[in-house]
Amino acid sequence: MSGQCDAIVIGAGPVGEVAASRLNRDGLNTALVERELIGGECGYWACIPSKTLLRPAEVRGEAERTAGTSAPDQRWPEVAAYRDFMIRHLDDSAQVTGYERDGVRVYKGDGRHAGPGRVEVAGELLETRRVVIATGSDARIPDIPGLAEAGYWTNREATTIQEIPDSILILGGGPVGIELGQFLRRIGTDVTLIQAAERLLPREDPRVGELIAEQLRSEGIALHLGASVVSASAGAGRRTLTLADGQTLSATEVLIATGRAPRVNDIGLETIGITPDPRGIPIDERCRVTDGVWAIGDVTGVMPFTHVGMYQGRITCADIAGRAARADYSAIPRVVFCDPEVAAVGLSADQATERGIAVRTATVALADAIARPWTYQKDPGGELGIIADRDSRTLIGAWAVGPLAGEWIHYATLAIKTRAGIDVLSDTVAQFPTYTEAYLKAIEQLDL
């Protein structure tokens, strides 16, 4: 069988959904292809369930740190039930019905290119002039002898658990490892985190990793930094990892949180003359891959964030509609939803220096600089750091560790995006008392 359509979107995570909905809104006869569930990794096994699970433990922590309150009970069965509600009990039938009602044809199965303008799915051949690839990514599994035989979790098993393990070894000190490690520790699991790099969140400012390491250790999470795993084994209901220094660590479960790999295999890229690189499918500033083909989201390897992929979906649809649109990644916020939150945007000081920028930085301890931390909790901590270009007198980066940092990082995001001058920022009035006031204190310290 074959069918004609104006556009085909392969992959129905949040990224593919943005593209399909906008193409349909623009009047294109659109097909949406998904091998699993409408909503994708983010909706069922990553962003949504992880943040849902993190919140109850965060509330408990807030109560413990607030004057005159005590920690509320944690009722895991109720938390798990609400998580299941949020991930729709792994049922996307309502989403399928909604798209079809709106005129988008949904095809369930593995979508595969079969030459220019041709996509095969579920035994059917679809033809079109426009294909948007939004196949996402999979957990990257390290090549460790014995790991497959010993067994392990990825984010999928960790975010859909029904029973809390008594102990777990986590490989990876990035956002996934930190978020899920803190959640599990606060719900009662003995957590050990193993990180190959010398610090947590190695892509961020070193101080960020230091602050989060201090927090995790204070909660009883054991950290092994600069440690590599050379083998894995299992026996007697335990999984054991052996480190390069000969040390062995054992726990009930092992969670792999060592990054994501673009989902580029078995989607027929060779039939359209595309060879992906190790990061993913190369794209231009309009998210174009080749004539009539666009790629968005994790599969491009640009930045593995849902909000970046959704932005690329908007760029792609504008390009298909003939509107001028080019992606600008200079002011992309990134947040780790641990407690306290970690947020950053733009360049780190090291990245800016490597680019030959004359860098000026300033850091403020929130509790020393502003009033809001003291109204928010007892014995507050947290810091804000900013990075400026001395020559242009503009903000080019910022990071924050503190309550709700993922919300107030957008002050810096907008400043970087619009290239607002330091003079403009220093003359901007922030509401009192808020965490945003810390930017003004940091700006005053800049030596420009």
BELFEN-V664633 format. One record per residue. N is the residue number from 0. SS is DSSP state (alpha for helix, beta for strand, coil for the rest). PSI is psi in whole degrees, -180 to 180 (* if undefined). Layout:
BEGIN
n & ss & psi
N & SS & PSI
N & SS & PSI
END
This chain:
BEGIN
n & ss & psi
0 & coil & 154
1 & beta & 156
2 & beta & 148
3 & beta & 140
4 & coil & 162
5 & coil & -32
6 & beta & 147
7 & beta & 130
8 & beta & 121
9 & beta & 109
10 & coil & 122
11 & coil & 41
12 & beta & -173
13 & alpha & -33
14 & alpha & -51
15 & alpha & -33
16 & alpha & -40
17 & alpha & -47
18 & alpha & -49
19 & alpha & -43
20 & alpha & -42
21 & alpha & -39
22 & alpha & -41
23 & alpha & -41
24 & alpha & -33
25 & coil & 5
26 & coil & 10
27 & coil & 137
28 & coil & 106
29 & beta & 139
30 & beta & 137
31 & beta & 122
32 & beta & 128
33 & beta & 130
34 & coil & -20
35 & coil & -100
36 & coil & 140
37 & coil & 121
38 & beta & -24
39 & alpha & -165
40 & alpha & -47
41 & alpha & -44
42 & alpha & -26
43 & alpha & -29
44 & alpha & 6
45 & coil & -103
46 & alpha & -53
47 & alpha & -53
48 & alpha & -36
49 & alpha & -43
50 & alpha & -32
51 & alpha & -42
52 & alpha & -34
53 & alpha & -31
54 & alpha & -47
55 & alpha & -42
56 & alpha & -33
57 & alpha & -43
58 & alpha & -42
59 & alpha & -44
60 & alpha & -40
61 & alpha & -41
62 & alpha & -39
63 & alpha & -28
64 & alpha & -2
65 & coil & 137
66 & coil & 131
67 & coil & 12
68 & coil & 162
69 & coil & 164
70 & coil & 130
71 & coil & 163
72 & coil & 148
73 & coil & 121
74 & coil & 92
75 & alpha & -43
76 & alpha & -37
77 & alpha & -38
78 & alpha & -47
79 & alpha & -39
80 & alpha & -40
81 & alpha & -39
82 & alpha & -44
83 & alpha & -37
84 & alpha & -44
85 & alpha & -30
86 & coil & 17
87 & alpha & 27
88 & alpha & 33
89 & alpha & 39
90 & coil & 119
91 & coil & 18
92 & alpha & -37
93 & alpha & -36
94 & alpha & -42
95 & alpha & -47
96 & alpha & -41
97 & alpha & -44
98 & alpha & -44
99 & alpha & -35
100 & alpha & -34
101 & coil & -1
102 & coil & 3
103 & coil & 126
104 & beta & 126
105 & beta & 128
106 & beta & 123
107 & beta & 126
108 & coil & 175
109 & coil & 116
110 & coil & 135
111 & beta & 131
112 & beta & 140
113 & coil & 37
114 & coil & 169
115 & coil & 126
116 & coil & 17
117 & beta & 132
118 & beta & 130
119 & beta & 137
120 & beta & 129
121 & coil & 42
122 & coil & 6
123 & beta & 143
124 & beta & 120
125 & beta & 142
126 & beta & 141
127 & coil & 169
128 & coil & -6
129 & coil & 125
130 & beta & 130
131 & beta & 120
132 & beta & 121
133 & coil & 51
134 & coil & -6
135 & coil & -145
136 & beta & 165
137 & beta & 160
138 & beta & 133
139 & coil & 119
140 & coil & 122
141 & coil & 152
142 & coil & 85
143 & coil & 121
144 & beta & 129
145 & coil & -8
146 & alpha & -45
147 & alpha & -40
148 & alpha & -36
149 & alpha & -32
150 & coil & 149
151 & coil & 165
152 & beta & 153
153 & coil & -171
154 & alpha & -28
155 & alpha & -48
156 & alpha & -38
157 & alpha & -36
158 & alpha & -5
159 & coil & 18
160 & coil & 148
161 & coil & -29
162 & coil & 136
163 & coil & 126
164 & coil & 152
165 & coil & -22
166 & beta & 154
167 & beta & 144
168 & beta & 128
169 & beta & 125
170 & beta & 113
171 & coil & 125
172 & coil & 36
173 & coil & -165
174 & alpha & -45
175 & alpha & -48
176 & alpha & -41
177 & alpha & -49
178 & alpha & -52
179 & alpha & -32
180 & alpha & -44
181 & alpha & -41
182 & alpha & -50
183 & alpha & -40
184 & alpha & -43
185 & alpha & -16
186 & coil & -2
187 & coil & 3
188 & coil & 143
189 & beta & 115
190 & beta & 132
191 & beta & 127
192 & beta & 130
193 & beta & 124
194 & beta & 127
195 & coil & -38
196 & coil & 166
197 & coil & -10
198 & coil & 162
199 & coil & 155
200 & coil & 59
201 & coil & -16
202 & coil & -11
203 & coil & 177
204 & coil & 139
205 & alpha & -35
206 & alpha & -32
207 & alpha & -49
208 & alpha & -37
209 & alpha & -46
210 & alpha & -42
211 & alpha & -36
212 & alpha & -42
213 & alpha & -43
214 & alpha & -48
215 & alpha & -42
216 & alpha & -37
217 & alpha & -23
218 & coil & 0
219 & coil & 12
220 & coil & 126
221 & beta & 129
222 & beta & 133
223 & beta & 98
224 & beta & 148
225 & coil & 31
226 & coil & 135
227 & coil & 146
228 & beta & 130
229 & beta & -19
230 & beta & 162
231 & beta & 151
232 & beta & 170
233 & beta & 151
234 & beta & 147
235 & coil & 39
236 & coil & 14
237 & beta & 154
238 & beta & 136
239 & beta & 133
240 & beta & 135
241 & beta & 128
242 & beta & 165
243 & coil & -27
244 & coil & 6
245 & coil & -11
246 & coil & 142
247 & beta & 141
248 & beta & 136
249 & beta & 150
250 & beta & 171
251 & coil & -41
252 & beta & 161
253 & beta & 130
254 & beta & 126
255 & beta & 119
256 & coil & 53
257 & coil & 27
258 & coil & -177
259 & beta & 149
260 & beta & 132
261 & beta & 140
262 & coil & 86
263 & coil & -11
264 & coil & 145
265 & coil & 31
266 & coil & 14
267 & coil & 27
268 & alpha & -32
269 & alpha & -24
270 & alpha & -12
271 & alpha & 16
272 & coil & 26
273 & coil & 128
274 & coil & 112
275 & coil & 153
276 & beta & 178
277 & coil & -26
278 & coil & -26
279 & beta & -152
280 & coil & 120
281 & coil & 138
282 & coil & 162
283 & coil & -170
284 & coil & -11
285 & coil & 10
286 & coil & 20
287 & beta & 140
288 & beta & -50
289 & beta & -178
290 & coil & 122
291 & coil & 8
292 & beta & 131
293 & beta & 156
294 & beta & 141
295 & coil & 153
296 & alpha & -161
297 & alpha & -30
298 & alpha & -19
299 & alpha & -20
300 & coil & 9
301 & coil & -60
302 & coil & 123
303 & coil & 59
304 & coil & 139
305 & alpha & -41
306 & alpha & -28
307 & alpha & -44
308 & alpha & -39
309 & alpha & -38
310 & alpha & -44
311 & alpha & -33
312 & alpha & -39
313 & alpha & -41
314 & alpha & -45
315 & alpha & -47
316 & alpha & -36
317 & alpha & -41
318 & alpha & -44
319 & alpha & -35
320 & coil & -3
321 & coil & 13
322 & coil & 145
323 & coil & 123
324 & coil & 130
325 & coil & 137
326 & coil & 138
327 & coil & 114
328 & coil & 18
329 & coil & -21
330 & coil & 58
331 & coil & 116
332 & coil & 150
333 & beta & 133
334 & beta & 138
335 & beta & 121
336 & coil & 46
337 & coil & -173
338 & coil & 110
339 & coil & 159
340 & beta & 151
341 & beta & 130
342 & beta & 146
343 & beta & 160
344 & beta & 150
345 & beta & -150
346 & coil & 149
347 & coil & 167
348 & alpha & -41
349 & alpha & -43
350 & alpha & -43
351 & alpha & -42
352 & alpha & -41
353 & alpha & -27
354 & coil & 4
355 & coil & 16
356 & coil & 137
357 & coil & 102
358 & beta & 139
359 & beta & 136
360 & beta & 160
361 & beta & 143
362 & beta & 138
363 & beta & 139
364 & beta & 122
365 & alpha & -43
366 & alpha & -24
367 & alpha & -23
368 & alpha & -32
369 & coil & 167
370 & coil & -29
371 & alpha & -42
372 & alpha & -35
373 & alpha & -30
374 & alpha & -20
375 & alpha & -37
376 & coil & 163
377 & coil & 149
378 & coil & 57
379 & coil & 157
380 & coil & -153
381 & coil & 156
382 & beta & 159
383 & beta & 134
384 & beta & 141
385 & beta & 151
386 & beta & 127
387 & beta & 153
388 & beta & 115
389 & coil & -39
390 & coil & -45
391 & coil & -11
392 & coil & 48
393 & beta & 157
394 & beta & 133
395 & beta & -5
396 & beta & 159
397 & beta & 153
398 & beta & 154
399 & beta & 142
400 & beta & 111
401 & beta & 172
402 & coil & 134
403 & coil & 26
404 & alpha & -30
405 & alpha & -17
406 & alpha & -48
407 & alpha & 1
408 & coil & -19
409 & alpha & -16
410 & alpha & -49
411 & alpha & -36
412 & alpha & -48
413 & alpha & -38
414 & alpha & -42
415 & alpha & -43
416 & alpha & -42
417 & alpha & -3
418 & coil & 41
419 & coil & 136
420 & beta & 154
421 & alpha & -36
422 & alpha & -38
423 & alpha & -45
424 & alpha & -41
425 & alpha & -20
426 & coil & 7
427 & coil & 136
428 & coil & 127
429 & coil & 145
430 & coil & 140
431 & coil & 138
432 & coil & 128
433 & coil & 165
434 & coil & -25
435 & coil & -28
436 & alpha & -25
437 & alpha & -29
438 & alpha & -42
439 & alpha & -40
440 & alpha & -39
441 & alpha & -41
442 & alpha & -37
443 & alpha & -24
444 & alpha & -11
445 & coil & 136
446 & coil & 86
447 & coil & *
END
